[in-house]
Amino acid sequence: MIREVDIIHTNPFARKIEYIEDSKSIGYLEYSLIYDRMEIDNFMVLEEYRNKGIGTKLLAHLISLAINYRVINITLEVRVSNEVAISLYKKFGFREVALRKYYYGDEDGILMEKQVM
Ligand SMILES: CC(C)(COP(=O)(O)OP(=O)(O)OC[C@H]1O[C@@H](n2cnc3c(N)ncnc32)[C@H](O)[C@@H]1OP(=O)(O)O)[C@@H](O)C(=O)NCCC(=O)NCCS
């Protein structure tokens, strides 16, 4: 089951979707919906539940929300070494648009974008 949460107390644009199994949150995706743009801020599945398709379900749900909200694009930054996340994003049509030097301090980040509209 996927639950949608608004995180309005800290940032009016911030929202979250959570993957719930047996009343327990085992993964989440935090994103900002800024008018007609969407940005993925955090995306995580508990280690013991990885590689079971939960990240795929969360991303698919986010993209369906993006279509409903008629957003133009979804962007995110990912560590250059994060092959799992990069391949998952590419599966959903995200492409690498820029390299952000030392974005994580110790490592470069890749800016990825998916065109929705
Ligand atoms: C990224 C993350 C959310 C993915 O969640 P998940 O539930 O494991 O994702 P899924 O099971 O849907 O998909 C994982 C995919 O990675 C693939 N994969 C697994 N290990 C891999 C590896 N070493 N290299 C490349 N791909 C790999 C799997 O085969 C699967 O692809 P497929 O659907 O084509 O078979 C999870 O790994 C995570 O929490 N990582 C730590 C936090 C993180 O890096 N977040 C992203 C920040 S940008």
The ligand as a Gaussian input file, in Angstrom:
#p B3LYP/6-31G(d) Opt

LIG

0 1
 C       17.682000       3.064000      -4.664000
 C       16.696000       2.238000      -3.819000
 C       15.632000       3.162000      -3.237000
 C       16.038000       1.224000      -4.776000
 O       15.041000       0.515000      -4.050000
 P       14.683000      -1.029000      -4.367000
 O       13.408000      -1.334000      -3.692000
 O       15.838000      -1.890000      -4.058000
 O       14.467000      -0.953000      -5.949000
 P       13.906000      -2.097000      -6.919000
 O       13.934000      -3.415000      -6.230000
 O       12.626000      -1.632000      -7.483000
 O       14.946000      -2.044000      -8.113000
 C       16.306000      -2.227000      -7.923000
 C       16.953000      -2.377000      -9.284000
 O       18.368000      -2.255000      -9.158000
 C       18.960000      -3.373000      -9.796000
 N       20.222000      -3.616000      -9.130000
 C       20.466000      -4.241000      -7.964000
 N       21.767000      -4.222000      -7.678000
 C       22.370000      -3.559000      -8.693000
 C       23.703000      -3.194000      -8.985000
 N       24.710000      -3.504000      -8.171000
 N       23.965000      -2.484000     -10.116000
 C       22.970000      -2.127000     -10.966000
 N       21.670000      -2.441000     -10.730000
 C       21.385000      -3.151000      -9.615000
 C       17.949000      -4.478000      -9.624000
 O       18.190000      -5.497000     -10.568000
 C       16.672000      -3.715000      -9.915000
 O       16.530000      -3.494000     -11.303000
 P       15.360000      -4.202000     -12.172000
 O       14.077000      -3.686000     -11.665000
 O       15.639000      -3.776000     -13.555000
 O       15.534000      -5.657000     -11.909000
 C       17.440000       1.436000      -2.701000
 O       18.501000       0.727000      -3.272000
 C       17.983000       2.317000      -1.581000
 O       17.282000       2.643000      -0.613000
 N       19.264000       2.709000      -1.693000
 C       19.905000       3.563000      -0.673000
 C       19.435000       4.999000      -0.770000
 C       19.647000       5.551000      -2.153000
 O       20.678000       5.312000      -2.793000
 N       18.657000       6.324000      -2.633000
 C       18.723000       6.992000      -3.915000
 C       19.345000       8.328000      -3.741000
 S       19.357000       9.259000      -5.253000

